[in-house]
Amino acid sequence: MPPPSPPVQRREGAWRRRVQALVWRPMTAETLSIAIDGADPVSGLWQAPASPTACLVLAHGAGAGMTHRSMAAIASGLAERGVATLRYQFPYMERGGKRVDPPPIAHAAVRAAVAEAHRRRGSAPLFAGGRSFGARMTSQAQAAEPLADVRGLVFFAFPLHPAGKPSTDRAAHLARVAIPMLFLQGTKDALADLPRLEGVVAGLGDRATLSLAPEADHSFHVPARTGRKDAEVLGEVLDGVVGWMGRAI
């Protein structure tokens, strides 16, 4: 059969581009309001594929809220991999403040978001966690009182210590977390001295898994000299999350 004529090829090419645009169109997130005990309601974003295999409650870091491009990239990447997410604001971020909430308020926000995700997830297994400050507040909440029906915790760049002040004080509460934990960390993270983090994870035994992104910093950015793109690194990180969730389930 002779090859298609140029006009046919052009029509086929245009059709393929339209199909790809539909397939790769970013999944929209539903905006919602989450009531919190002892604080004003906060905003949330529910982003889910048709039949999610799992659901992750995802808290933001200290300096940027749930709509930051890093949070959006995590949520979209997980949706592409079949995982629903509920992103949410901490009260201070909802108000536009710069000083983070005291732990009791932050923990209440974590619990409220988990409860909201629990109502929306259907039969999907539930996980919780977040980036940096959000990861630490989620782990503290779990250590104080287990989060309802949460199977495991996922930490994107757990902030083990302030930059330039290596210690493990912020990890003391993790000994009281009885469910599986996944630490996703760049090897050049200034907020997590690698030998100290490895020691913390080893001390938690089978409950904890450490997944390292070589040369990545606290934002999972890698230098150009590595020949890798940040999107590639994040894709590998998210593949690891989905695989770990499957094993945890």
Secondary structure in CASP SS format (residue, H / E / C, confidence):
PFRMAT SS
TARGET T0000
AUTHOR 0000-0000-0000
METHOD secondary structure of the structure
MODEL  1
M C 1.00
P C 1.00
P C 1.00
P C 1.00
S C 1.00
P H 1.00
P H 1.00
V H 1.00
Q H 1.00
R H 1.00
R H 1.00
E H 1.00
G H 1.00
A H 1.00
W H 1.00
R H 1.00
R H 1.00
R H 1.00
V H 1.00
Q H 1.00
A H 1.00
L H 1.00
V H 1.00
W C 1.00
R C 1.00
P C 1.00
M C 1.00
T C 1.00
A C 1.00
E E 1.00
T E 1.00
L E 1.00
S E 1.00
I E 1.00
A E 1.00
I E 1.00
D C 1.00
G C 1.00
A E 1.00
D E 1.00
P E 1.00
V E 1.00
S E 1.00
G E 1.00
L E 1.00
W E 1.00
Q E 1.00
A C 1.00
P C 1.00
A C 1.00
S C 1.00
P C 1.00
T C 1.00
A E 1.00
C E 1.00
L E 1.00
V E 1.00
L E 1.00
A E 1.00
H C 1.00
G C 1.00
A C 1.00
G C 1.00
A C 1.00
G C 1.00
M C 1.00
T C 1.00
H C 1.00
R H 1.00
S H 1.00
M H 1.00
A H 1.00
A H 1.00
I H 1.00
A H 1.00
S H 1.00
G H 1.00
L H 1.00
A H 1.00
E H 1.00
R C 1.00
G C 1.00
V E 1.00
A E 1.00
T E 1.00
L E 1.00
R E 1.00
Y E 1.00
Q C 1.00
F C 1.00
P H 1.00
Y H 1.00
M H 1.00
E H 1.00
R C 1.00
G C 1.00
G C 1.00
K C 1.00
R C 1.00
V C 1.00
D C 1.00
P C 1.00
P H 1.00
P H 1.00
I H 1.00
A H 1.00
H H 1.00
A H 1.00
A H 1.00
V H 1.00
R H 1.00
A H 1.00
A H 1.00
V H 1.00
A H 1.00
E H 1.00
A H 1.00
H H 1.00
R H 1.00
R H 1.00
R C 1.00
G C 1.00
S C 1.00
A C 1.00
P C 1.00
L E 1.00
F E 1.00
A E 1.00
G E 1.00
G E 1.00
R E 1.00
S C 1.00
F H 1.00
G H 1.00
A H 1.00
R H 1.00
M H 1.00
T H 1.00
S H 1.00
Q H 1.00
A H 1.00
Q H 1.00
A H 1.00
A H 1.00
E C 1.00
P C 1.00
L C 1.00
A C 1.00
D C 1.00
V E 1.00
R E 1.00
G E 1.00
L E 1.00
V E 1.00
F E 1.00
F E 1.00
A C 1.00
F C 1.00
P C 1.00
L C 1.00
H C 1.00
P C 1.00
A C 1.00
G C 1.00
K C 1.00
P C 1.00
S C 1.00
T C 1.00
D H 1.00
R H 1.00
A H 1.00
A H 1.00
H H 1.00
L H 1.00
A H 1.00
R H 1.00
V C 1.00
A C 1.00
I C 1.00
P C 1.00
M E 1.00
L E 1.00
F E 1.00
L E 1.00
Q E 1.00
G E 1.00
T C 1.00
K C 1.00
D C 1.00
A C 1.00
L C 1.00
A C 1.00
D C 1.00
L H 1.00
P H 1.00
R H 1.00
L H 1.00
E H 1.00
G H 1.00
V H 1.00
V H 1.00
A H 1.00
G H 1.00
L C 1.00
G H 1.00
D H 1.00
R H 1.00
A E 1.00
T E 1.00
L E 1.00
S E 1.00
L E 1.00
A E 1.00
P C 1.00
E C 1.00
A C 1.00
D C 1.00
H C 1.00
S C 1.00
F C 1.00
H C 1.00
V C 1.00
P C 1.00
A H 1.00
R H 1.00
T H 1.00
G C 1.00
R C 1.00
K C 1.00
D H 1.00
A H 1.00
E H 1.00
V H 1.00
L H 1.00
G H 1.00
E H 1.00
V H 1.00
L H 1.00
D H 1.00
G H 1.00
V H 1.00
V H 1.00
G H 1.00
W H 1.00
M H 1.00
G H 1.00
R H 1.00
A H 1.00
I C 1.00
END
